[in-house]
Amino acid sequence: MTPPRRLITKGATGLLRQAHLEQRCPSAIIARHKHTSTSGNTVQEDSLQRSEGPRNESFSSPATGFPLLSTPTRYTQIFGNPNGLSSLLFRRGIVTNHNFNTNKVVTKLEKNGFQRGQAEVIMRSIKALLGQHTNKIRKNILTTGDLDNESYLFKAALTELRTELQILRKNDAAALAIRTEIISREIDSLNQKLREDIANLKNDIAIDMNSRKSDVREEQKALEIRIQSMSNHYMAQLGDMRTRMEAAKWETTRKGMVAIFISATFVLLTSRIFMSQQKMPDDYIDPYVNHSNAQNTDDGMIPLMPARALMASQVRHLNLHEYQSKQLMAKHNVNVQRFAIAESIEQAENAALGLKADEIVIKAQIHAGGRGKGEFSSGLKSGVHLTRDPAKVPDLVKQMLGYKLKTKQTGEDGVMVHRVMIAEALDIAKETYFAILMDRDSGGPVMVGSPDGGMDIEQVAASHPDHIFKSVIDIETGPTEKQTLDMAMKLGFQGKSIAEASEQMQNLYQLFLDVDATQVEINPFGLTPQNKVVCFDAKISFDDNAIFKHPELRAMRDTTEENPREVEAEDAGLNYVGMDGNIGCLVNGAGLALATMDIIKLHGASPANFLDVGGGVTTKQVGQAFKILTDDKNVKTILVNIFGGIASCLTIAEGMVTALTEGPKIKVPIVVRLQGNQVEEGKECLRRSGLNITVQDDLDEAAIMSAQLAAA
């Protein structure tokens, strides 16, 4: 939009007036106070004042108001400099819109009060200014090609920079990897050294602990010896007191004992004289004759009578199941397999799941060997089974519990299985043999070991006697660490397993002492692939004379696998051993019982049992003895042979009458032979009872009659 003419004219007039004033008064200082309004591009001059110097009047045209200069050159000075004038006009806002039509520009300036010459000067100034600015812009402006070149150079520089950065990054990564590898090797070296130091420290600690254990054991043994010494002292004093008390009793019974001895001697001599007159069978061996000069049989041994063989079997040994032996070992820190006992299918299933083992072994628990080759009455083969699937355990146990297992040691009837052992099956990398037992030659315990484990040790001793190692143990101090380490190395253990095997041997000896064992046999004494020493199977024998000190061992006794008559006799205080004959024997005194069995065998019959009621038998015990005899269905006749001593013949007779009259009716015939103290009173008691009892005075006649009745 073109500014109003009035404002443009006023502005141009003001400029001309200012130029004329400066020409006439060059030394004057003109102060201009401007007030610029904000309406468009209009500039309003508010005041023009001379501050000092001579005041000159300006001459202006009355028509236009422009100053009249004295010479034309002043116009040239003002309008001849296009740059100065155009700059002034642009700064004042007089020219705000450029039009390249020069004619219109000049015409418009003339219309606004400029003269023709002034308008042309202004137009040329504007044109020159525009050309100058255009050239300047053209010189400074960038073309598309320049931009592309600059962009290409920038991209090239950027690519070069990126390449250098990648090279630097790769070099840094390679250096870092090398440094990391060096640090890793140093860490591995330190770890290896740390492991070696820890292993050495463990070995040192184990040796120190074993030494300390040995010291503690020695201190305990010294204390026990001291306590035992004091106990022996007090027991000796008590013994002296008992001796003095019994002395008076002995004086009163001595004469009776002498009489009994004389009577017994007479009876034995009479029997020998009578037997010497009888014709003996060809295979009979007189137990009272020395056979040292007799001719041996084909196997180099003199055949023994059953009664003589029985003498070695009267001692009842406590038998433990496999799991009970492992429980004892575990209590004494002996390494055994993880296991559980099951008496039902549910317990077996829970035990199999609870073990969380890779492989499970199920073993029937009976007092017999050869279970692996046995057979159940259910049809299941073998009493030992392996499985990797716990889900199969209930089905296997179902065919074991409540069925009889027959092995080469149980006989044809087999043994009822009441419980099974569910155990973790372990692989065995090495099998050895180790045992601690009492040795008569050395008069104390010995360690016996062999690197050939897992087989019959008797076969090893016969085929490779050099593979059997023996080490005598001092009963006062026990096995030393040197002894057990030496035994472990002889058995073939190596590395860290030597110390562990030595420690296990020490623990087994402590078990040997604590339970008063006569033998602790481990076969196999093995090593797993993980280098752990484990006792896989054990056989423990006990000193029966010390069982009274161990009620926990007596509680382990499983009477369900023993002869029920033997168990009942033991509870009644009677010495009973069952046999395979058909003549039941009731005798007082072990020697007389053996002689009675010999007499029965002499006359072609077989004794059904060995039964010693003892010298202090009571009437109640006699009744229990008859019940035990009649419970044996093989018994066809009962032979009672009593030599009255402390237990008189009358006491035995009264017990027999009470048992036969008050107890169950006995259907088998009874033959009684009485001799000794109160023999006549005893016979009279039997005759008055009215019972079907045959009384004989002679043992030989009583045996013959018993054999005849049993054969009838």
URVEN-V881148 format. One record per backbone hydrogen bond with DSSP energy under -1.0 kcal/mol. CO is the residue of the C=O (numbers start at 0). NH is the residue of the N-H. If there is no record, write none. Layout:
co=(CO	CO)
nh=(NH	NH)
This chain:
co=(3	4	5	6	7	8	9	10	11	12	13	14	15	16	17	18	19	20	24	28	30	37	38	48	58	60	65	70	71	72	73	74	75	79	80	81	82	83	84	85	86	87	88	99	100	101	102	103	104	105	106	107	108	109	114	115	116	117	118	119	120	121	122	123	124	125	126	127	128	129	130	131	132	133	134	135	136	142	143	144	145	146	147	148	149	150	151	152	153	154	155	156	157	158	159	160	161	162	163	164	165	166	167	168	169	170	171	172	173	174	175	176	177	178	179	180	181	182	183	184	185	186	187	188	189	190	191	192	193	194	195	196	197	198	199	200	201	202	203	204	205	206	207	208	209	210	211	212	213	214	215	216	217	218	219	220	221	222	223	224	225	226	227	228	229	230	231	232	233	234	235	236	237	238	239	240	241	242	245	246	247	248	249	252	253	254	255	256	257	258	259	260	261	262	263	264	265	266	267	268	269	270	271	274	280	285	290	296	304	305	309	320	321	322	323	324	325	326	328	329	334	337	339	341	343	344	345	346	347	348	349	350	358	359	360	361	362	365	370	370	373	374	375	379	382	384	386	388	389	391	392	393	396	396	399	402	403	404	405	414	416	418	419	420	421	422	429	430	431	432	433	434	435	436	438	438	443	444	445	446	447	448	449	450	455	456	457	458	459	463	464	468	470	473	479	480	481	482	483	484	485	486	487	488	493	494	495	496	497	498	499	500	501	502	503	504	505	506	507	508	509	510	511	512	515	517	518	519	520	521	523	525	526	526	527	531	533	536	538	540	540	542	545	546	549	550	553	557	558	562	563	564	565	566	567	568	569	574	576	581	581	582	583	585	586	588	589	590	591	592	593	594	595	596	597	598	599	600	605	605	606	607	609	610	611	617	618	619	620	621	622	623	624	625	626	628	631	636	637	638	639	641	643	646	647	648	649	650	651	652	653	654	655	656	657	658	668	669	670	671	672	674	675	676	677	678	679	680	681	682	683	690	693	697	698	699	700	701	702	703	704	705	706	707)
nh=(7	8	9	10	11	12	13	14	15	16	17	18	19	20	21	22	23	24	27	50	48	39	41	30	67	64	60	73	75	76	77	78	79	81	84	85	86	87	88	89	90	91	93	101	104	105	106	107	108	109	110	111	113	112	118	119	120	121	122	123	124	125	126	127	128	129	130	131	132	133	134	135	136	137	138	139	140	146	147	148	149	150	151	152	153	154	155	156	157	158	159	160	161	162	163	164	165	166	167	168	169	170	171	172	173	174	175	176	177	178	179	180	181	182	183	184	185	186	187	188	189	190	191	192	193	194	195	196	197	198	199	200	201	202	203	204	205	206	207	208	209	210	211	212	213	214	215	216	217	218	219	220	221	222	223	224	225	226	227	228	229	230	231	232	233	234	235	236	237	238	239	240	241	242	243	244	245	246	249	250	251	252	253	256	257	258	259	260	261	262	263	264	265	266	267	268	269	270	271	272	273	274	275	277	283	288	293	299	308	309	312	324	325	326	327	328	329	330	333	332	534	423	421	419	347	348	349	350	351	352	353	354	424	386	422	384	420	367	373	382	381	405	378	375	363	361	359	391	392	395	396	397	399	400	402	416	376	414	374	404	401	364	341	362	339	360	526	452	524	449	521	447	519	445	442	443	438	472	436	470	434	468	432	452	459	460	461	462	463	466	467	448	446	477	483	484	485	486	487	488	489	490	492	491	496	497	499	500	501	502	503	504	505	506	507	508	509	510	511	512	513	514	516	515	542	437	540	435	538	433	535	533	428	429	530	527	525	522	520	517	518	545	548	549	553	554	556	560	561	566	567	568	569	570	571	573	572	611	609	635	636	607	638	640	612	592	593	594	595	596	597	598	599	600	601	602	604	603	581	582	580	578	576	586	574	621	622	623	624	625	626	627	628	629	630	631	634	583	670	585	672	674	676	644	651	652	653	654	655	656	657	658	659	660	661	662	637	693	639	695	641	643	678	648	681	682	683	684	685	686	687	692	671	701	702	703	704	705	706	707	708	709	710	711)
